[in-house]
Amino acid sequence: QVQLLESGGGSVQSGGSLRLSCAASGVTNSPVCMGWFRQAPGKEREGLAAIKRDGTATYIDSVKGRFTISQDNAKNTLYLQMNNLTSEDTAMYYCATDSRRVCAVKLERWLQLQPAPPFADWGQGTQVTVAS
């Protein structure tokens, strides 16, 4: 069973940066798609960025140019570099991985659909708080 562990969250001032990590263990089938999601208090969870194993990435408009998703396939680790943070970025951040080849057909759609288990594996989240 795949387990995902997010880390790197914390409190930061507006304009600051954080780098989130998502370490996967128990991987038997290499993920095809991996992504970062967040949920702010009182809001629905939203997909932020996703990446395919070949490195192709997609972002939602609100984080384009500020967030960068990357992966280390050898370490089964996903990253999210977040720059120029604002109070609007305060949320619980989650990573998810999907080993189904279908997820790579349209990565943007996978990010929107946010597949639940057993189709995708999810971490428990890491809190990011940005003080204005």
MIDOSE-1310 file (N, C-alpha, C; in nm, 2 decimals, decimal comma, always signed):
residues 132
qvql	+0,08/-0,12/+0,00/+0,00/+0,00/+0,00/+0,09/+0,12/+0,00; +0,06/+0,22/-0,09/+0,14/+0,34/-0,10/+0,10/+0,43/+0,01; +0,20/+0,49/+0,07/+0,19/+0,59/+0,18/+0,26/+0,71/+0,13; +0,19/+0,83/+0,15/+0,25/+0,96/+0,11/+0,26/+1,04/+0,23
lesg	+0,38/+1,10/+0,25/+0,41/+1,19/+0,36/+0,45/+1,32/+0,32; +0,37/+1,42/+0,34/+0,40/+1,56/+0,31/+0,48/+1,62/+0,42; +0,57/+1,71/+0,39/+0,65/+1,79/+0,48/+0,69/+1,92/+0,42; +0,74/+2,01/+0,51/+0,78/+2,14/+0,46/+0,69/+2,26/+0,48
ggsv	+0,57/+2,23/+0,53/+0,48/+2,33/+0,56/+0,52/+2,41/+0,68; +0,45/+2,53/+0,71/+0,49/+2,61/+0,82/+0,43/+2,75/+0,81; +0,48/+2,84/+0,89/+0,43/+2,97/+0,88/+0,54/+3,06/+0,82; +0,49/+3,15/+0,73/+0,58/+3,24/+0,66/+0,51/+3,38/+0,64
qsgg	+0,59/+3,48/+0,63/+0,54/+3,61/+0,60/+0,50/+3,62/+0,45; +0,41/+3,71/+0,42/+0,37/+3,74/+0,29/+0,49/+3,78/+0,20; +0,50/+3,72/+0,09/+0,61/+3,74/+0,00/+0,72/+3,64/+0,02; +0,71/+3,55/+0,12/+0,81/+3,45/+0,15/+0,79/+3,33/+0,06
slrl	+0,87/+3,23/+0,09/+0,87/+3,10/+0,01/+0,88/+2,98/+0,10; +0,82/+2,87/+0,05/+0,83/+2,74/+0,12/+0,85/+2,64/+0,01; +0,91/+2,53/+0,05/+0,92/+2,41/-0,04/+0,86/+2,29/+0,03; +0,76/+2,24/-0,03/+0,69/+2,12/+0,02/+0,75/+2,00/-0,05
scaa	+0,75/+1,89/+0,03/+0,80/+1,76/-0,02/+0,69/+1,66/+0,01; +0,69/+1,56/-0,08/+0,59/+1,45/-0,06/+0,67/+1,32/-0,09; +0,70/+1,24/+0,01/+0,77/+1,12/+0,00/+0,68/+1,00/+0,00; +0,70/+0,92/-0,10/+0,62/+0,80/-0,12/+0,69/+0,68/-0,08
sgvt	+0,62/+0,59/-0,01/+0,68/+0,46/+0,03/+0,58/+0,35/+0,00; +0,63/+0,23/-0,01/+0,54/+0,12/-0,04/+0,50/+0,12/-0,19; +0,58/+0,18/-0,27/+0,54/+0,19/-0,41/+0,58/+0,06/-0,48; +0,48/+0,00/-0,55/+0,50/-0,11/-0,63/+0,49/-0,08/-0,78
nspv	+0,39/+0,01/-0,81/+0,38/+0,06/-0,94/+0,41/+0,20/-0,95; +0,51/+0,24/-1,03/+0,55/+0,38/-1,03/+0,44/+0,47/-1,07; +0,42/+0,58/-1,00/+0,31/+0,68/-1,03/+0,33/+0,73/-1,17; +0,22/+0,75/-1,24/+0,21/+0,81/-1,37/+0,19/+0,96/-1,36
cmgw	+0,10/+0,99/-1,27/+0,07/+1,13/-1,24/+0,08/+1,16/-1,09; +0,13/+1,28/-1,06/+0,14/+1,33/-0,92/+0,10/+1,47/-0,91; +0,04/+1,51/-0,80/-0,01/+1,64/-0,80/-0,01/+1,70/-0,66; -0,03/+1,83/-0,65/-0,05/+1,90/-0,53/-0,19/+1,97/-0,52
frqa	-0,25/+1,96/-0,41/-0,38/+2,01/-0,39/-0,38/+2,09/-0,26; -0,48/+2,17/-0,24/-0,49/+2,24/-0,11/-0,64/+2,27/-0,08; -0,66/+2,28/+0,05/-0,79/+2,32/+0,10/-0,78/+2,42/+0,21; -0,84/+2,54/+0,18/-0,84/+2,64/+0,28/-0,97/+2,63/+0,36
pgke	-0,97/+2,69/+0,48/-1,09/+2,68/+0,57/-1,21/+2,73/+0,50; -1,32/+2,66/+0,50/-1,44/+2,70/+0,44/-1,45/+2,69/+0,29; -1,34/+2,64/+0,23/-1,34/+2,63/+0,08/-1,33/+2,49/+0,04; -1,36/+2,46/-0,09/-1,34/+2,33/-0,14/-1,19/+2,30/-0,18
regl	-1,16/+2,18/-0,17/-1,02/+2,15/-0,21/-1,00/+2,17/-0,36; -0,88/+2,23/-0,39/-0,85/+2,26/-0,53/-0,72/+2,20/-0,57; -0,71/+2,16/-0,70/-0,59/+2,11/-0,75/-0,50/+2,23/-0,79; -0,37/+2,22/-0,76/-0,28/+2,33/-0,79/-0,19/+2,31/-0,91
aaik	-0,13/+2,19/-0,90/-0,02/+2,16/-1,00/-0,01/+2,01/-1,01; +0,02/+1,96/-1,13/+0,04/+1,82/-1,15/+0,15/+1,79/-1,25; +0,21/+1,68/-1,24/+0,32/+1,64/-1,32/+0,32/+1,50/-1,36; +0,35/+1,47/-1,49/+0,36/+1,33/-1,53/+0,50/+1,28/-1,51
rdgt	+0,52/+1,15/-1,52/+0,65/+1,09/-1,50/+0,75/+1,15/-1,60; +0,71/+1,19/-1,72/+0,80/+1,24/-1,82/+0,84/+1,39/-1,79; +0,78/+1,44/-1,69/+0,81/+1,58/-1,65/+0,72/+1,69/-1,70; +0,62/+1,65/-1,78/+0,52/+1,74/-1,83/+0,44/+1,79/-1,71
atyi	+0,42/+1,92/-1,69/+0,35/+1,97/-1,58/+0,24/+2,07/-1,62; +0,14/+2,08/-1,53/+0,03/+2,18/-1,55/+0,00/+2,25/-1,42; -0,04/+2,37/-1,43/-0,07/+2,46/-1,31/-0,21/+2,53/-1,33; -0,27/+2,56/-1,22/-0,39/+2,64/-1,23/-0,33/+2,79/-1,24
dsvk	-0,42/+2,87/-1,29/-0,37/+3,01/-1,32/-0,32/+3,08/-1,20; -0,39/+3,06/-1,08/-0,36/+3,14/-0,96/-0,22/+3,11/-0,91; -0,15/+3,00/-0,95/-0,02/+2,97/-0,90/+0,09/+2,97/-1,01; +0,04/+2,99/-1,13/+0,14/+2,99/-1,24/+0,24/+3,11/-1,22
grft	+0,36/+3,08/-1,24/+0,47/+3,18/-1,22/+0,52/+3,19/-1,08; +0,44/+3,14/-0,98/+0,48/+3,14/-0,84/+0,52/+3,01/-0,79; +0,45/+2,90/-0,83/+0,47/+2,77/-0,78/+0,54/+2,68/-0,89; +0,63/+2,59/-0,85/+0,69/+2,50/-0,94/+0,68/+2,36/-0,88
isqd	+0,63/+2,27/-0,96/+0,62/+2,13/-0,92/+0,74/+2,06/-0,99; +0,80/+1,97/-0,91/+0,91/+1,89/-0,96/+0,91/+1,75/-0,89; +0,99/+1,66/-0,95/+0,99/+1,52/-0,89/+1,13/+1,47/-0,90; +1,15/+1,38/-0,81/+1,28/+1,30/-0,81/+1,23/+1,15/-0,82
nakn	+1,23/+1,10/-0,94/+1,17/+0,96/-0,95/+1,25/+0,86/-0,88; +1,38/+0,88/-0,87/+1,47/+0,78/-0,80/+1,43/+0,78/-0,65; +1,39/+0,89/-0,60/+1,36/+0,89/-0,46/+1,21/+0,88/-0,43; +1,13/+0,87/-0,54/+0,99/+0,87/-0,52/+0,94/+0,99/-0,44
tlyl	+0,99/+1,10/-0,47/+0,95/+1,22/-0,40/+0,91/+1,33/-0,49; +0,80/+1,40/-0,45/+0,74/+1,51/-0,52/+0,77/+1,64/-0,45; +0,79/+1,75/-0,52/+0,81/+1,87/-0,45/+0,72/+1,98/-0,51; +0,70/+2,09/-0,42/+0,63/+2,20/-0,47/+0,71/+2,32/-0,41
qmnn	+0,77/+2,40/-0,50/+0,84/+2,52/-0,46/+0,74/+2,63/-0,47; +0,72/+2,70/-0,36/+0,62/+2,81/-0,36/+0,68/+2,94/-0,33; +0,67/+3,04/-0,42/+0,73/+3,17/-0,40/+0,63/+3,28/-0,40; +0,67/+3,39/-0,34/+0,58/+3,51/-0,34/+0,44/+3,47/-0,28
ltse	+0,44/+3,41/-0,17/+0,32/+3,36/-0,10/+0,24/+3,48/-0,05; +0,11/+3,46/-0,05/+0,02/+3,56/+0,00/-0,07/+3,49/+0,10; -0,15/+3,57/+0,17/-0,24/+3,51/+0,27/-0,35/+3,42/+0,20; -0,37/+3,44/+0,07/-0,46/+3,36/+0,00/-0,41/+3,22/-0,02
dtam	-0,28/+3,20/+0,01/-0,22/+3,06/-0,01/-0,23/+2,98/+0,12; -0,28/+3,04/+0,23/-0,30/+2,97/+0,35/-0,40/+2,86/+0,34; -0,35/+2,74/+0,37/-0,44/+2,62/+0,35/-0,36/+2,49/+0,39; -0,43/+2,38/+0,40/-0,37/+2,25/+0,41/-0,34/+2,20/+0,27
yyca	-0,21/+2,16/+0,26/-0,16/+2,12/+0,13/-0,15/+1,96/+0,13; -0,20/+1,90/+0,02/-0,19/+1,76/+0,01/-0,13/+1,72/-0,12; -0,06/+1,60/-0,12/-0,01/+1,55/-0,25/-0,09/+1,42/-0,28; -0,09/+1,39/-0,40/-0,16/+1,27/-0,45/-0,09/+1,21/-0,57
tdsr	-0,10/+1,07/-0,58/-0,03/+1,01/-0,69/-0,13/+0,91/-0,75; -0,11/+0,88/-0,88/-0,20/+0,79/-0,95/-0,11/+0,71/-1,05; -0,13/+0,58/-1,04/-0,05/+0,49/-1,12/-0,12/+0,44/-1,25; -0,24/+0,49/-1,27/-0,32/+0,45/-1,39/-0,27/+0,54/-1,51
rvca	-0,25/+0,47/-1,62/-0,20/+0,54/-1,74/-0,30/+0,64/-1,79; -0,43/+0,62/-1,76/-0,53/+0,71/-1,81/-0,52/+0,85/-1,75; -0,45/+0,86/-1,64/-0,44/+1,00/-1,58/-0,35/+1,09/-1,66; -0,27/+1,03/-1,74/-0,18/+1,11/-1,82/-0,24/+1,16/-1,96
vkle	-0,36/+1,11/-1,99/-0,42/+1,14/-2,11/-0,45/+1,29/-2,12; -0,50/+1,34/-2,01/-0,53/+1,49/-1,99/-0,50/+1,53/-1,85; -0,38/+1,57/-1,82/-0,34/+1,60/-1,69/-0,42/+1,70/-1,62; -0,46/+1,81/-1,70/-0,54/+1,91/-1,64/-0,67/+1,86/-1,58
rwlq	-0,73/+1,76/-1,66/-0,86/+1,70/-1,61/-0,84/+1,62/-1,49; -0,72/+1,55/-1,48/-0,69/+1,47/-1,36/-0,68/+1,57/-1,24; -0,62/+1,68/-1,26/-0,61/+1,78/-1,15/-0,75/+1,83/-1,10; -0,84/+1,85/-1,20/-0,97/+1,89/-1,16/-1,05/+1,78/-1,10
lqpa	-1,04/+1,66/-1,14/-1,12/+1,55/-1,09/-1,08/+1,51/-0,95; -0,95/+1,52/-0,92/-0,90/+1,48/-0,79/-0,95/+1,34/-0,75; -0,90/+1,24/-0,83/-0,95/+1,10/-0,80/-0,92/+1,06/-0,66; -1,03/+0,99/-0,60/-1,02/+0,94/-0,47/-0,96/+0,80/-0,46
ppfa	-0,92/+0,76/-0,35/-0,88/+0,62/-0,33/-1,00/+0,53/-0,38; -0,98/+0,41/-0,44/-0,85/+0,35/-0,46/-0,78/+0,39/-0,59; -0,84/+0,49/-0,66/-0,78/+0,53/-0,79/-0,65/+0,61/-0,77; -0,65/+0,69/-0,67/-0,53/+0,77/-0,64/-0,50/+0,75/-0,49
dwgq	-0,37/+0,77/-0,45/-0,33/+0,77/-0,31/-0,31/+0,91/-0,27; -0,34/+0,94/-0,14/-0,34/+1,07/-0,09/-0,26/+1,08/+0,04; -0,19/+1,19/+0,07/-0,12/+1,21/+0,19/-0,21/+1,27/+0,29; -0,16/+1,29/+0,41/-0,24/+1,35/+0,52/-0,24/+1,50/+0,52
gtqv	-0,15/+1,56/+0,45/-0,14/+1,70/+0,44/-0,04/+1,77/+0,53; +0,00/+1,89/+0,49/+0,09/+1,97/+0,56/+0,03/+2,12/+0,56; +0,03/+2,18/+0,67/-0,03/+2,31/+0,69/+0,06/+2,42/+0,64; +0,01/+2,51/+0,56/+0,09/+2,63/+0,52/+0,01/+2,76/+0,57
tvas	+0,07/+2,84/+0,64/+0,01/+2,96/+0,69/+0,09/+3,08/+0,65; +0,03/+3,17/+0,58/+0,10/+3,29/+0,53/+0,04/+3,41/+0,60; +0,12/+3,48/+0,68/+0,08/+3,60/+0,75/+0,10/+3,72/+0,66; -0,01/+3,81/+0,66/-0,01/+3,93/+0,58/+0,06/+4,04/+0,65
